[in-house]
Amino acid sequence: MDKTKTKVKGIESKANKFNRIAKIRVQKVLKSLRILGNCSNRSTYEYNLKQVDKMSITLTKALEQTLAKFHKSKKEQESFDF
């Protein structure tokens, strides 16, 4: 039996829980980005490239920070050294 799909006595496996929750959250982020894209309509909104660049930098930084959390081990995240 595949461990990622194992449910014992109503207890969801960690892999199943990740798949279920991550899918929902990614879908919400994608929907929010599509909605943000509506702001690109020049007949409704006025903006300049500086504003677009600031949004791009902020979104890129947030995505990079979030993805980095998946690549670091817990020990790396909590380490301290002089």
C-alpha positions in Angstrom: 0.0 0.0 0.0 1.2 3.5 -0.9 2.2 5.3 2.4 1.3 8.7 0.9 -2.4 7.7 0.6 -2.7 5.8 3.9 -5.4 6.8 6.3 -5.5 4.9 9.5 -8.6 5.2 11.8 -9.4 8.6 10.2 -5.9 10.0 10.6 -4.6 11.6 7.4 -1.0 11.0 6.5 1.3 13.9 6.4 1.9 13.5 2.7 -1.9 13.4 2.0 -2.4 16.5 4.2 0.4 18.4 2.4 -1.1 17.5 -1.0 -4.6 18.5 0.0 -3.6 21.8 1.7 -0.9 22.8 -0.8 -3.2 22.3 -3.8 -5.8 24.6 -2.3 -3.3 27.3 -1.3 -1.6 27.3 -4.7 -5.0 27.6 -6.4 -5.8 30.6 -4.2 -2.5 32.3 -5.0 -3.0 31.7 -8.7 -6.6 33.1 -8.5 -5.2 36.2 -6.7 -2.6 36.7 -9.4 -5.3 36.4 -12.1 -7.3 39.0 -10.3 -4.2 41.3 -9.9 -3.8 40.9 -13.6 -7.1 42.7 -14.1 -5.4 45.8 -12.9 -3.4 45.9 -16.1 -6.5 47.1 -18.0 -5.4 50.6 -19.0 -9.0 51.7 -19.9 -9.9 51.2 -16.2 -6.6 51.9 -14.3 -3.6 54.2 -14.6 -0.2 53.1 -13.6 3.5 53.5 -14.5 6.4 51.1 -15.0 7.9 52.0 -11.7 4.7 50.7 -9.9 4.8 47.6 -12.0 8.4 47.0 -11.3 7.8 47.4 -7.5 5.0 44.9 -7.6 7.2 42.5 -9.6 10.1 42.8 -7.2 7.8 42.3 -4.2 6.0 39.3 -5.6 9.2 37.7 -6.8 10.9 38.2 -3.4 7.9 36.7 -1.6 7.8 33.6 -3.9 11.6 33.1 -3.6 11.4 33.3 0.3 8.5 30.8 0.3 10.2 28.3 -2.0 13.4 28.6 0.0 11.6 27.3 3.0 11.0 24.0 1.2 14.7 23.6 0.3 16.2 24.3 3.7 16.5 21.7 6.4 15.2 22.6 9.8 18.7 22.7 11.2 19.7 25.3 8.5 16.8 27.5 9.4 17.6 27.6 13.1 21.4 27.7 13.0 23.6 30.4 14.5 27.3 30.9 14.4 29.9 33.6 15.0 
